[in-house]
Amino acid sequence: MTRPPARASSLVTALASWGLTGALALAACGVACGAASSALAQPRGPFFGFDDLAEPGYDLRLSLGYSRAERDDFRQLVFLVAQPVERIAVEELRSELDLRVSVTKRLALQAVLPFSVRSADLALQDVVVSRSQVLAGRTVTVSGVGLADPTLALADRLLEVGSFRLQVELGTRIPIDDNPGSPILAQRLPLGTGQHHYFIGASGSLRLGRLDVALGYRFEYNPGSTATYLVREVSRQGFASGALDTFTAHRVSAELAWVFDHMWSAWLGPDFRADEQPMLVERSGTTPFLADTFRYELLFEAGIQARFGWQNALRIGYSQPLLLGSDDDPFFPIDVPRHGVRLTWLFSAR
């Protein structure tokens, strides 16, 4: 199939379709807010970094991020589209409010509220009806805007000895929206997978002169849920919705931060994930439909921070995947890999 001609970014087109006023309002929010991680990776815990909530008080992080990802390998299927697909290109502009409250020096609460504007171009393959009749492939643009799945977390600092800190955390991501508007071809891009998500983890941080080091592990559990986007071919031109069985994920995160002076610092944050591929729930039990048991992703994020007084800081960072699992991800493009720039404003009160 011939690729569609180059055209304006579908995200820009989507913003224009929602009106100039809405686009300007969102841009204004972005300037105030800074960047956020994508739906694929959960935010780190409220105690993760060495300086995070060192004293009772709160941190407010307002952020804005841009991500773009493409996929043209469909040997592994995607849930959102039941038709044969040649290429999917997705863009996301995502703002996020991350509030971290230290109730005591040991106990902290976290609430993350994301707002997403996303658009995807779905390039469909030719459909062979008969030997003499072929329906030409076409490109369909779907978009979505609104509140994405929020995250709630609780953390407890177990140990603080000199410049070393150890903490544990648990939390949940609450599914809100997973309806694509059609059981066969998506009419809009869902902002969430509709899957309940729970996690528990532990992390430690250490200060060595000007160097801050943090390392954490998180176990994630998805109990499985029905999903309106989960469409599959059960007969010729017949499709059905379904449910997923339980599946898990493992995440290892690290952060190295170097403090130059009272104003400037820089950091590097590798993030490794191993996500179990889900299975379909059928009347007779569960059915595997993906070739591999796990999919893997390795991401590096680097950035700089400028601090203005002890209350305000501005961060700019860039995320680059070295090992990308989106070609094996059945949730793509409902989940968008982090790959792009983000800007974050941090306000602290003690």
C-alpha positions as CSV (number, residue, x, y, z in Angstrom):
1,M,0.0,0.0,0.0
2,T,1.3,3.5,-0.8
3,R,2.1,5.5,2.2
4,P,-0.1,8.6,2.6
5,P,1.5,11.9,1.6
6,A,3.2,14.1,4.2
7,R,0.9,16.4,5.9
8,A,0.6,18.5,9.0
9,S,1.0,16.9,12.4
10,S,-2.2,15.0,13.4
11,L,-1.8,16.5,16.9
12,V,-1.8,20.0,15.5
13,T,-4.8,19.1,13.4
14,A,-6.6,17.8,16.5
15,L,-5.8,20.9,18.4
16,A,-7.1,23.1,15.6
17,S,-10.3,21.0,15.5
18,W,-11.0,21.8,19.1
19,G,-10.7,25.5,18.5
20,L,-8.1,28.2,18.8
21,T,-9.4,29.1,22.3
22,G,-8.9,25.6,23.6
23,A,-5.5,25.3,22.1
24,L,-4.3,28.6,23.6
25,A,-5.7,27.6,27.0
26,L,-3.9,24.3,26.9
27,A,-0.7,26.0,25.8
28,A,-1.0,28.5,28.7
29,C,-1.4,25.5,31.0
30,G,1.7,24.0,29.5
31,V,3.8,27.0,30.2
32,A,2.6,27.0,33.8
33,C,2.8,23.3,34.2
34,G,5.9,21.7,32.6
35,A,6.1,18.0,31.6
36,A,4.8,14.6,32.5
37,S,5.6,11.0,32.0
38,S,3.5,9.1,29.6
39,A,0.8,6.5,30.4
40,L,3.3,3.7,30.0
41,A,5.3,4.5,33.1
42,Q,4.0,5.3,36.6
43,P,5.4,8.3,38.4
44,R,8.1,7.6,41.0
45,G,7.2,7.6,44.7
46,P,7.0,10.7,46.9
47,F,10.3,9.7,48.8
48,F,12.3,8.4,45.8
49,G,14.9,11.2,45.4
50,F,17.2,12.2,48.3
51,D,15.8,15.7,48.6
52,D,12.1,14.6,48.1
53,L,10.1,15.5,51.2
54,A,13.1,15.6,53.5
55,E,11.0,17.5,56.0
56,P,7.2,17.6,56.7
57,G,5.5,19.7,54.1
58,Y,4.4,19.3,50.5
59,D,5.8,19.4,46.9
60,L,3.7,20.4,44.0
61,R,5.0,19.5,40.5
62,L,3.2,20.9,37.5
63,S,4.5,19.5,34.2
64,L,4.0,19.2,30.5
65,G,5.5,16.7,28.1
66,Y,5.4,15.8,24.4
67,S,5.9,12.3,23.1
68,R,5.7,10.7,19.7
69,A,6.0,7.1,18.7
70,E,5.5,5.0,15.6
71,R,4.9,1.3,15.0
72,D,5.0,-0.6,11.7
73,D,5.6,-4.2,13.0
74,F,2.3,-5.9,13.6
75,R,3.4,-9.5,13.9
76,Q,2.0,-9.0,17.4
77,L,-1.5,-7.6,17.4
78,V,-2.9,-4.5,18.9
79,F,-6.2,-4.4,20.8
80,L,-7.5,-1.1,19.5
81,V,-7.9,-2.0,15.8
82,A,-9.4,-5.3,14.6
83,Q,-8.5,-4.7,11.0
84,P,-5.0,-5.4,9.5
85,V,-2.8,-2.4,10.2
86,E,0.3,-1.2,8.3
87,R,1.4,1.6,10.5
88,I,0.4,3.6,13.6
89,A,1.9,7.0,14.5
90,V,0.8,8.6,17.8
91,E,1.5,12.0,19.4
92,E,0.7,13.0,22.9
93,L,0.7,16.3,24.8
94,R,0.3,15.5,28.4
95,S,0.1,17.8,31.5
96,E,0.3,16.4,35.0
97,L,-0.3,17.7,38.5
98,D,1.7,15.7,41.0
99,L,1.0,16.6,44.7
100,R,3.2,15.0,47.4
101,V,2.3,15.6,51.0
102,S,4.5,14.6,53.9
103,V,2.1,14.0,56.8
104,T,5.0,13.3,59.1
105,K,8.8,12.9,58.4
106,R,8.0,9.2,57.8
107,L,4.6,9.1,56.1
108,A,3.8,10.7,52.8
109,L,0.8,10.7,50.4
110,Q,0.9,11.2,46.6
111,A,-1.9,12.1,44.1
112,V,-1.1,12.4,40.4
113,L,-3.7,13.9,38.1
114,P,-2.9,13.7,34.3
115,F,-4.6,15.5,31.4
116,S,-3.9,14.2,27.9
117,V,-4.3,15.5,24.4
118,R,-3.4,12.7,21.9
119,S,-3.9,11.8,18.3
120,A,-3.0,8.7,16.2
121,D,-2.9,8.0,12.5
122,L,-3.9,4.4,11.7
123,A,-2.8,3.3,8.2
124,L,-4.9,0.3,7.4
125,Q,-3.9,-2.4,4.9
126,D,-5.7,-3.4,1.8
127,V,-8.7,-5.8,2.4
128,V,-9.1,-8.6,-0.1
129,V,-12.8,-9.3,-0.7
130,S,-12.4,-11.6,-3.6
131,R,-9.9,-12.3,-6.5
132,S,-11.4,-9.4,-8.4
133,Q,-12.2,-7.0,-5.6
134,V,-9.8,-5.3,-3.2
135,L,-10.7,-2.5,-0.9
136,A,-7.8,0.0,-0.9
137,G,-6.2,0.7,2.5
138,R,-6.8,4.1,4.0
139,T,-5.5,6.3,6.8
140,V,-7.8,7.0,9.7
141,T,-7.0,9.7,12.3
142,V,-8.4,9.2,15.8
143,S,-7.9,11.5,18.8
144,G,-8.8,11.9,22.4
145,V,-8.6,14.7,25.0
146,G,-9.4,14.7,28.7
147,L,-8.5,13.4,32.1
148,A,-6.3,10.2,32.0
149,D,-6.0,7.6,34.8
150,P,-5.0,9.2,38.1
151,T,-2.6,7.6,40.6
152,L,-2.8,7.5,44.4
153,A,0.1,6.3,46.5
154,L,1.3,6.0,50.1
155,A,4.9,5.9,51.2
156,D,6.6,5.1,54.5
157,R,10.3,6.0,55.3
158,L,11.5,3.0,57.2
159,L,15.1,4.1,57.9
160,E,17.2,7.2,57.9
161,V,20.8,6.8,58.9
162,G,23.1,9.8,58.1
163,S,22.9,10.4,54.4
164,F,21.1,7.1,53.6
165,R,17.3,6.7,53.4
166,L,15.2,3.6,52.8
167,Q,11.4,3.7,52.1
168,V,8.5,1.5,50.9
169,E,5.5,2.5,48.9
170,L,2.1,1.1,47.7
171,G,-0.5,2.6,45.5
172,T,-3.0,2.2,42.7
173,R,-3.9,3.6,39.2
174,I,-7.6,4.1,38.8
175,P,-9.0,3.4,35.3
176,I,-11.3,6.0,33.9
177,D,-11.7,5.8,30.2
178,D,-11.3,2.9,27.8
179,N,-14.1,3.3,25.3
180,P,-13.0,3.8,21.6
181,G,-16.6,4.5,20.4
182,S,-16.9,1.4,18.1
183,P,-16.4,-2.3,18.5
184,I,-14.6,-2.7,15.2
185,L,-12.8,0.5,14.2
186,A,-11.9,3.1,16.9
187,Q,-13.8,6.4,16.6
188,R,-11.6,8.0,19.2
189,L,-8.4,7.3,21.1
190,P,-9.0,6.1,24.7
191,L,-7.0,7.8,27.4
192,G,-6.6,4.6,29.5
193,T,-6.5,0.9,29.1
194,G,-9.4,0.3,31.5
195,Q,-7.2,-2.1,33.6
196,H,-7.0,-1.8,37.3
197,H,-3.4,-1.4,38.5
198,Y,-1.8,-1.9,41.9
199,F,1.8,-1.6,42.9
200,I,4.2,-2.1,45.8
201,G,7.8,-1.2,45.9
202,A,10.9,-0.2,47.9
203,S,13.7,2.4,47.2
204,G,16.8,3.8,48.8
205,S,18.7,7.1,48.4
206,L,22.2,8.2,49.3
207,R,24.1,11.4,49.3
208,L,27.9,11.3,48.5
209,G,29.2,14.9,48.6
210,R,27.7,16.5,45.5
211,L,26.3,13.3,44.1
212,D,22.8,11.9,45.0
213,V,22.1,8.3,44.1
214,A,18.6,6.7,44.2
215,L,17.6,3.1,43.3
216,G,14.1,1.5,43.5
217,Y,12.1,-1.6,42.6
218,R,8.4,-1.8,42.0
219,F,6.1,-4.8,41.5
220,E,2.9,-4.0,39.6
221,Y,-0.2,-6.2,39.5
222,N,-3.2,-6.0,37.2
223,P,-6.1,-8.2,38.3
224,G,-7.6,-8.2,34.8
225,S,-10.7,-6.5,33.6
226,T,-13.2,-6.4,30.8
227,A,-12.3,-3.8,28.2
228,T,-14.5,-2.1,25.5
229,Y,-11.4,-1.7,23.2
230,L,-10.6,-5.4,23.4
231,V,-11.9,-6.5,20.0
232,R,-10.9,-9.6,18.1
233,E,-12.1,-11.6,15.1
234,V,-14.2,-14.6,16.2
235,S,-15.7,-15.4,12.8
236,R,-15.6,-14.0,9.3
237,Q,-16.5,-10.3,9.8
238,G,-17.5,-11.1,13.3
239,F,-15.9,-9.5,16.4
240,A,-16.4,-9.7,20.1
241,S,-15.3,-7.8,23.2
242,G,-13.6,-9.7,26.0
243,A,-11.6,-9.6,29.2
244,L,-8.0,-10.0,30.2
245,D,-6.5,-12.4,32.8
246,T,-4.3,-11.1,35.6
247,F,-0.8,-9.9,34.5
248,T,2.2,-8.4,36.3
249,A,5.1,-6.1,35.7
250,H,8.5,-5.3,37.2
251,R,10.2,-1.9,37.2
252,V,13.7,-1.0,38.3
253,S,14.5,2.8,38.4
254,A,17.7,4.7,39.2
255,E,18.7,8.3,39.4
256,L,22.1,10.0,39.5
257,A,22.0,13.7,40.3
258,W,25.0,16.0,40.5
259,V,24.7,19.3,42.4
260,F,26.9,22.0,40.8
261,D,25.9,24.8,43.2
262,H,22.9,26.2,45.1
263,M,21.1,26.9,41.8
264,W,22.2,24.3,39.2
265,S,22.1,20.5,39.1
266,A,21.8,17.8,36.5
267,W,20.5,14.2,36.5
268,L,20.5,10.9,34.6
269,G,17.7,8.4,35.2
270,P,17.6,4.9,33.7
271,D,14.4,3.0,33.9
272,F,13.9,-0.7,33.1
273,R,10.6,-2.5,32.8
274,A,9.5,-6.1,32.2
275,D,5.8,-6.3,31.5
276,E,4.0,-9.7,31.4
277,Q,1.9,-10.1,28.3
278,P,-1.8,-10.6,29.2
279,M,-3.9,-13.6,28.2
280,L,-7.5,-13.5,27.0
281,V,-10.3,-14.9,29.3
282,E,-12.5,-17.4,27.4
283,R,-15.4,-19.6,28.6
284,S,-13.0,-22.5,28.7
285,G,-10.3,-20.7,30.6
286,T,-7.4,-18.4,29.4
287,T,-6.0,-18.2,25.9
288,P,-2.5,-17.0,25.1
289,F,-2.4,-14.9,21.9
290,L,1.0,-13.2,22.0
291,A,4.3,-15.0,21.2
292,D,6.4,-13.9,24.2
293,T,5.7,-14.1,27.9
294,F,7.2,-10.7,28.7
295,R,8.0,-7.5,26.8
296,Y,10.9,-5.2,27.8
297,E,11.8,-1.6,27.8
298,L,14.9,0.4,28.8
299,L,14.6,4.2,29.0
300,F,17.1,6.9,29.8
301,E,16.1,10.4,30.9
302,A,18.5,13.2,31.4
303,G,18.0,16.8,32.3
304,I,19.0,20.0,34.2
305,Q,17.4,21.9,37.0
306,A,17.6,25.5,38.0
307,R,16.5,26.4,41.6
308,F,15.2,29.8,42.4
309,G,15.3,30.1,46.2
310,W,14.4,27.1,48.3
311,Q,10.7,27.0,47.1
312,N,10.8,27.1,43.3
313,A,12.7,25.0,40.7
314,L,12.4,24.6,37.0
315,R,13.4,21.4,35.2
316,I,13.8,20.4,31.6
317,G,14.4,16.8,30.6
318,Y,14.6,14.5,27.6
319,S,13.6,10.8,27.5
320,Q,15.2,8.4,25.0
321,P,14.3,4.7,24.9
322,L,17.2,2.3,24.2
323,L,15.1,-0.8,24.3
324,L,11.5,-0.2,23.2
325,G,8.7,-2.7,23.7
326,S,6.0,-0.9,21.8
327,D,6.2,-3.3,18.8
328,D,5.2,-6.1,21.3
329,D,2.7,-4.0,23.2
330,P,-1.0,-4.9,22.6
331,F,-2.0,-1.7,24.4
332,F,-0.3,0.6,21.8
333,P,-1.4,3.3,21.1
334,I,-3.6,3.5,24.2
335,D,-0.3,3.4,26.1
336,V,2.2,5.9,24.6
337,P,6.0,5.3,25.2
338,R,7.9,8.1,26.8
339,H,10.1,9.6,24.1
340,G,10.4,13.4,24.0
341,V,10.8,16.6,26.0
342,R,9.3,17.5,29.3
343,L,9.3,20.7,31.4
344,T,8.5,20.7,35.1
345,W,7.9,23.4,37.6
346,L,8.4,22.4,41.3
347,F,7.1,24.3,44.3
348,S,8.0,23.2,47.8
349,A,6.5,24.3,51.1
350,R,8.0,23.3,54.5
